[in-house]
């Protein structure tokens, strides 16, 4: 009889911290997949039941058919921590669905239990409740070990001492370093003070918020996103939208500032910006009141202007700027005031208004000259690639002296410093499945050779419809005309070496 050799259960011998790391990685494929690992071994199941980070998403668990099953699962998951008096590092209750509306009392109970077990990272996402809000209980005051707090769809009412619960939270939970409030309500005037360790503060679409004052000496990142204009009554002018923002501390530490849908005026913004010498990233999105923006910053590396329609002028004095992004209907900024010597990546998304009678590519418009000035600021001898990309064709400039734009109503310009080989650049172009690729190449171009080598393989493997590859040596002649009414994209890749 053949000898039967028992297989050793090596997976159960893994160190606990290794198993925890594996669980975190499996979780990226879904919480269901992480839950199924319990069947691997008895020891694995025991470690899974006492993992330090607990994440519950009722809307993602396919094994729950009703609220009772979900509540029982959470209760059963918390019991081992209670019996063994184990600390909970993280508790996340996310994507609670409207059908879980009756579970408010259960969330109260889970929150109180996690606080007793010294939870450090707490997230409650009740935004999926619809029009209903989860009311924060008084037990939140006891969460003195909290360092990270994310709340969404929550209501901060008045406690038994006639104090707003959010303000009371700041005075009792002084270790918080990361605070995010999204779609919350119950506070009009928010005074962030007493949080000496606070580094990241995010306020997103909190209703009826009228004033924010921040005293946080170690603040590094501040994000504010107001209510979108379309969510206000049509009769309300943008200038009347509520919420003023004053950052009264953290001047020397703030590195990242994102403002969206604010009512901050030009002069107020310029004053606030002058107070942040360490700022490296500035993002302004749809700030309705601002018309003339002036940015003067020595350390600024990335600047974003997104969703702008009525912007009149932008002046940028940032000698260390490395990335610039803009989305709007025209180019309101003066190229002469921008130092582009260190720029490594950028993007311009330009869309004409329906009332505009001209197209992009009409050479008699002032913005066109501004755009050409921007494009010609770069040194193409270092390998810069300029690519016009429309739905049916691609035009690549390797050494342009004159640049012509096909008439179109929408234009996207990309500028990026390549981190891959030239083959990868061509691969990205081919992925768009163009019918025609035209190249205006220089003397030592290798892009044509690579295209010819890749065309046959791509045509066979991905069923690409490429019908023609044409090339023009040298710069585009004045007589060359590009005609297209399709959406146009422009890619610029710096420093690509053949």
C-alpha positions in Angstrom: 0.0 0.0 0.0 1.3 3.3 -1.0 2.4 5.5 1.9 0.0 8.4 2.5 1.9 11.6 3.4 -0.2 14.3 5.1 0.1 17.7 3.6 1.3 20.4 6.1 -1.0 23.3 6.5 1.6 26.0 5.8 -1.0 28.8 5.3 -1.9 28.5 9.0 1.7 29.0 10.0 2.0 32.4 8.5 2.6 35.2 11.1 -0.5 37.2 12.1 0.7 40.5 10.6 1.3 38.7 7.2 -2.3 37.3 7.2 -3.6 40.8 8.0 -1.7 42.2 5.1 -3.0 39.4 2.8 -6.6 40.2 3.9 -6.1 43.9 3.1 -4.9 43.0 -0.4 -7.7 40.6 -1.0 -10.2 43.3 0.1 -9.2 45.3 -3.0 -11.2 42.7 -5.0 -14.3 43.2 -2.8 -15.3 42.6 0.8 -17.1 39.4 -0.3 -13.7 37.9 -1.3 -12.2 38.8 2.0 -15.0 37.2 3.9 -14.7 33.9 2.0 -11.1 33.5 3.2 -12.5 32.3 6.6 -12.8 28.8 5.2 -9.1 28.4 4.5 -8.3 27.2 8.0 -9.4 27.4 11.6 -6.5 29.7 12.5 -7.2 31.8 9.5 -10.8 32.2 10.5 -9.9 33.1 14.1 -7.4 35.8 12.8 -10.0 37.1 10.4 -12.5 37.5 13.2 -10.1 39.6 15.2 -8.6 41.7 12.4 -7.8 45.2 13.4 -9.7 47.0 10.7 -13.4 46.3 10.3 -15.2 47.5 7.1 -18.9 46.9 6.6 -20.6 47.9 3.3 -24.2 46.7 3.4 -24.7 47.6 -0.3 -21.8 45.4 -1.4 -22.5 42.2 0.5 -24.3 39.9 -1.9 -24.9 37.4 0.9 -27.3 39.7 2.7 -31.0 39.5 1.6 -32.4 41.8 4.3 -31.5 44.2 7.1 -31.6 41.6 9.8 -28.9 39.5 8.2 -26.6 42.5 7.9 -27.1 43.6 11.5 -26.5 40.0 12.7 -23.3 39.9 10.6 -21.9 43.1 12.2 -23.0 42.0 15.7 -21.2 38.7 15.3 -18.1 40.3 13.9 -17.9 42.6 16.9 -18.4 40.0 19.6 -14.8 38.6 19.6 -13.5 42.0 20.4 -15.9 42.4 23.3 -15.2 39.0 24.8 -11.4 39.4 24.5 -11.4 43.1 25.2 -9.4 43.8 21.9 -8.9 47.2 20.6 -10.4 48.2 17.2 -8.0 50.1 15.0 -10.6 51.0 12.3 -14.3 50.8 12.0 -15.9 51.8 8.7 -19.7 51.6 8.1 -20.0 52.7 4.5 -22.6 52.9 1.7 -25.5 52.3 4.1 -28.4 51.9 1.7 -31.9 53.7 2.2 -33.4 50.3 2.9 -31.3 50.3 6.1 -33.1 53.4 7.4 -34.3 51.5 10.5 -30.7 50.7 11.5 -30.0 54.1 13.1 -30.3 52.5 16.5 -27.9 49.7 15.5 -25.3 52.3 14.2 -25.6 54.0 17.6 -24.8 50.8 19.3 -21.9 49.9 17.1 -20.5 53.3 17.4 -20.7 53.2 21.2 -19.0 49.8 21.3 -16.2 50.9 19.0 -15.5 53.9 21.2 -15.3 51.7 24.3 -12.7 49.6 22.4 -10.6 52.6 21.7 -11.2 53.0 17.9 -8.7 55.3 16.2 -10.2 55.4 12.6 -13.9 55.9 12.4 -16.0 56.3 9.2 -19.8 56.5 8.9 -21.2 56.9 5.4 -24.9 57.6 5.7 -25.1 59.7 2.5 -26.9 56.8 0.9 -29.8 57.3 3.3 -31.2 59.7 0.7 -33.0 62.7 2.2 -32.5 61.3 5.7 -29.5 62.0 7.9 -27.9 60.0 10.6 -28.0 61.9 13.9 -24.6 61.8 15.7 -25.2 60.5 19.3 -23.7 62.0 22.5 -21.5 59.0 22.9 -19.1 60.6 20.3 -17.7 62.8 23.0 -16.0 59.8 24.6 -14.0 59.0 21.4 -10.8 60.4 22.8 -8.6 58.0 20.9 -9.8 59.1 17.5 -7.2 60.3 15.1 -9.1 59.9 11.8 -12.8 60.8 11.5 -14.8 60.6 8.2 -18.6 61.4 8.4 -21.0 61.6 5.5 -24.7 62.2 5.6 -24.7 63.0 9.3 -26.5 65.6 11.4 -24.9 67.4 14.3 -27.7 68.6 16.5 -27.6 70.3 20.0 -26.6 68.1 22.9 -28.1 68.2 26.4 -25.8 71.2 27.3 -27.1 73.3 24.5 -23.7 72.9 22.6 -23.4 71.9 19.0 -22.1 68.4 18.9 -19.5 69.1 16.3 -18.0 72.0 18.3 -18.1 69.8 21.4 -16.3 67.1 19.5 -13.4 69.4 18.8 -12.9 70.0 22.5 -13.0 66.4 23.7 -11.4 64.6 20.7 -8.2 66.6 20.5 -6.0 63.9 18.9 -7.8 64.1 15.5 -5.4 64.7 12.6 -7.6 63.8 9.7 -11.2 65.1 9.5 -13.6 64.8 6.6 -17.2 66.0 6.7 -19.3 65.4 3.5 -23.0 66.3 3.0 -23.4 66.9 6.7 -25.7 69.5 8.4 -26.6 70.9 11.8 -23.9 73.7 11.9 -24.0 77.2 10.4 -20.8 78.6 11.8 -17.9 76.2 12.0 -15.0 77.2 14.3 -12.3 74.6 14.0 -10.1 75.1 17.1 -8.5 73.0 19.8 -7.2 70.4 17.2 -3.5 70.9 17.6 -2.6 67.8 15.6 -5.1 68.4 12.7 -3.3 68.0 9.3 -6.1 67.4 6.9 -9.5 69.1 6.9 -12.1 68.4 4.2 -15.6 70.0 4.1 -17.7 68.9 1.1 -21.3 70.0 0.3 -22.4 70.7 3.9 -25.8 72.3 3.7 -26.5 75.7 5.4 -22.9 76.3 6.2 -22.4 80.0 6.3 -18.9 80.6 7.9 -15.7 78.6 8.5 -12.9 79.8 10.7 -9.9 77.6 11.1 -7.3 77.6 13.9 -5.0 74.6 13.2 -1.3 75.3 13.6 -0.2 72.1 11.8 -2.8 72.1 9.0 -1.2 70.8 5.7 -4.3 70.2 3.5 -7.6 72.0 3.3 -10.4 71.1 0.9 -13.7 73.0 0.7 -16.4 72.2 -1.8 -19.6 74.2 -1.5 -23.0 73.3 -2.7 -23.3 73.3 -6.5 -25.0 76.4 -8.0 -27.7 74.2 -9.6 -28.8 73.0 -6.2 -29.8 76.5 -5.2 -33.0 78.3 -6.3 -32.7 79.9 -9.7 -33.5 83.3 -8.3 -30.4 83.3 -6.0 -27.4 85.2 -7.4 -24.0 83.6 -7.0 -22.8 86.6 -5.0 -25.5 85.7 -2.4 -24.5 82.1 -1.9 -23.5 81.6 1.7 -20.2 80.6 3.4 -17.1 82.7 4.0 -13.8 81.0 4.7 -11.0 82.3 7.0 -7.9 80.3 7.6 -6.5 82.0 10.7 -3.7 79.6 11.5 -1.5 77.0 9.8 0.0 79.7 7.5 3.5 78.1 7.5 2.4 74.5 7.1 -0.4 74.5 4.5 0.8 72.7 1.4 -2.5 71.8 -0.4 -5.5 74.0 -0.9 -8.7 73.0 -2.9 -11.6 75.5 -3.2 -14.7 74.6 -5.1 -18.0 76.5 -5.4 -16.9 79.2 -2.9 -18.1 82.8 -2.7 -14.6 84.0 -2.0 -13.9 87.2 -4.0 -10.8 88.1 -5.9 -9.2 90.3 -3.2 -10.0 88.0 -0.3 -8.5 85.0 -2.2 -5.4 87.0 -3.1 -5.0 87.9 0.6 -5.5 84.4 1.8 -3.1 83.0 -0.7 -0.4 85.4 0.3 -0.5 83.9 3.8 0.7 80.4 2.7 4.4 80.5 1.8 4.6 76.7 1.9 1.7 76.0 -0.6 2.6 73.5 -3.3 -0.8 72.5 -4.8 -3.6 75.0 -5.5 -6.9 73.8 -7.0 -9.8 76.2 -7.9 -13.0 74.7 -9.2 -16.1 76.6 -10.3 -15.6 79.5 -7.8 -18.6 81.6 -9.1 -17.5 85.0 -7.8 -13.9 85.1 -8.8 -13.2 86.9 -12.1 -9.6 88.1 -12.0 -7.3 85.7 -10.3 -3.7 86.5 -9.3 -1.4 83.8 -8.1 2.0 84.7 -6.7 3.8 81.8 -5.0 7.4 80.8 -4.8 6.9 77.1 -4.0 3.7 76.4 -6.0 4.2 73.2 -8.1 0.7 72.4 -9.3 -2.1 74.8 -10.2 -5.6 73.7 -11.4 -8.4 75.9 -12.7 -11.4 73.6 -13.5 -15.0 74.3 -14.6 -14.6 78.0 -15.5 -16.9 79.9 -17.9 -16.8 83.6 -17.0 -13.1 84.0 -15.9 -11.7 87.2 -17.3 -8.0 87.2 -16.4 -5.4 85.0 -14.7 -1.9 86.1 -13.8 0.5 83.4 -12.5 3.9 84.2 -11.0 5.1 80.8 -9.9 8.7 80.1 -10.9 8.7 76.5 -9.7 5.4 75.5 -11.4 5.6 72.0 -12.7 2.0 71.2 -13.6 -0.9 73.3 -14.9 -4.5 72.3 -15.6 -7.3 74.4 -17.0 -10.9 73.8 -18.2 -13.1 76.5 -19.6 -14.3 78.2 -22.8 -11.2 80.3 -23.5 -7.6 81.1 -22.3 -7.9 84.1 -19.9 -4.3 83.9 -18.8 -1.4 85.8 -20.2 1.4 83.4 -21.3 4.0 86.2 -20.9 3.5 86.1 -17.1 3.9 82.3 -16.8 7.3 80.8 -16.3 7.0 77.5 -18.2 10.7 76.5 -17.8 10.0 73.8 -15.2 6.6 72.7 -16.5 6.5 68.9 -16.9 2.8 68.2 -17.4 -0.4 70.0 -18.0 -3.8 70.0 -19.7 -6.1 72.5 -21.3 -9.7 71.6 -22.0 -11.3 74.3 -24.1 -15.0 74.2 -25.1 -16.8 77.0 -27.0 -20.1 78.4 -25.8 -23.1 77.7 -28.1 -23.3 81.4 -28.8 -19.8 81.6 -30.2 -19.8 81.8 -34.0 -16.2 80.8 -34.6 -14.4 77.4 -34.3 -11.1 76.5 -32.7 -8.6 76.7 -35.5 -9.9 80.1 -36.9 -6.7 82.1 -37.0 -8.5 85.5 -36.7 -9.3 84.9 -33.0 -7.1 86.3 -30.2 -7.2 83.1 -28.2 -5.7 81.2 -31.1 -2.5 83.4 -31.0 -2.4 82.9 -27.3 -2.6 79.2 -27.6 0.1 79.1 -30.3 2.3 81.2 -28.0 1.8 78.6 -25.2 2.6 75.6 -27.5 5.7 77.3 -28.9 7.2 78.0 -25.5 8.6 74.5 -25.4 11.8 73.1 -26.8 11.0 70.4 -29.4 14.6 69.5 -29.8 14.4 67.7 -26.5 11.9 65.2 -27.9 8.6 67.0 -27.5 5.8 65.4 -29.4 2.7 67.4 -30.4 -0.3 65.3 -31.3 -3.6 66.4 -32.7 -6.1 63.6 -32.0 -9.6 63.5 -33.4 -12.0 60.6 -33.6 -10.9 59.4 -37.0 -7.3 60.5 -37.4 -4.1 61.5 -35.7 -1.6 64.2 -36.7 1.8 64.1 -35.0 4.3 67.0 -35.0 7.8 66.1 -34.0 9.6 69.4 -35.0 6.9 72.0 -35.7 7.7 75.5 -36.9 4.1 76.2 -37.8 1.0 74.6 -36.2 -2.4 74.5 -37.8 -5.5 73.4 -35.9 -8.5 71.8 -37.6 -11.8 73.6 -37.0 -13.6 72.1 -34.0 -15.8 73.2 -31.1 -13.9 71.4 -28.4 -10.1 71.2 -27.9 -8.1 69.3 -25.3 -4.3 69.9 -25.0 -2.1 67.6 -22.9 1.4 68.2 -21.9 3.4 65.6 -20.0 6.9 64.5 -19.3 7.2 60.9 -20.5 8.2 58.2 -18.1 8.1 55.4 -20.7 9.8 54.6 -24.0 8.8 55.9 -27.4 7.1 52.5 -28.1 4.7 53.2 -25.3 3.9 56.6 -26.7 3.0 55.0 -30.1 1.0 52.3 -28.3 -1.2 54.9 -26.6 -1.8 56.5 -30.0 -2.7 53.2 -31.6 -5.1 52.4 -28.7 -7.4 55.1 -30.1 -7.9 53.0 -33.2 -7.5 55.8 -35.8 -8.1 55.3 -39.5 -5.3 57.7 -40.5 -2.1 58.7 -38.8 -0.1 61.6 -40.3 3.4 62.6 -39.1 5.4 65.8 -39.6 8.7 64.4 -38.5 12.3 65.6 -38.0 15.6 64.3 -39.3 16.2 61.5 -36.8 12.7 60.3 -36.3 12.1 56.8 -35.2 8.4 57.1 -34.7 7.7 56.0 -38.4 9.8 52.9 -38.0 8.0 51.9 -34.8 4.6 52.6 -36.4 5.3 50.4 -39.3 6.5 47.6 -37.0 3.4 47.8 -34.8 0.7 48.4 -37.4 0.4 44.9 -38.6 0.3 43.4 -35.1 -2.3 45.9 -33.9 -4.5 45.4 -37.0 -4.5 41.7 -36.5 -4.8 41.6 -32.7 -7.2 44.4 -31.9 -9.0 44.7 -35.2 -7.9 48.3 -35.7 -9.3 50.1 -38.7 -6.0 51.9 -39.6 -6.1 52.5 -43.4 -3.3 54.9 -44.0 0.0 56.2 -42.5 1.4 59.3 -44.2 4.4 61.4 -43.4 5.7 64.8 -44.2 9.4 65.7 -43.6 10.1 69.0 -41.9 7.5 71.5 -40.7 4.0 71.9 -42.0 3.8 74.2 -45.0 1.5 77.2 -45.1 -0.7 75.5 -47.6 -1.5 72.5 -45.4 -5.1 72.6 -44.2 -6.6 70.4 -41.6 -10.4 69.9 -41.8 -12.3 68.3 -39.0 -15.6 68.9 -37.1 -14.9 66.1 -34.7 -13.7 66.5 -31.0 -10.0 67.3 -31.1 -7.4 66.3 -28.6 -3.8 67.5 -28.4 -1.1 65.6 -26.6 2.4 67.0 -25.9 5.0 64.6 -24.5 8.3 66.1 -23.3 11.6 64.5 -23.6 10.6 61.2 -25.3 13.8 59.6 -26.6 13.7 57.2 -29.5 
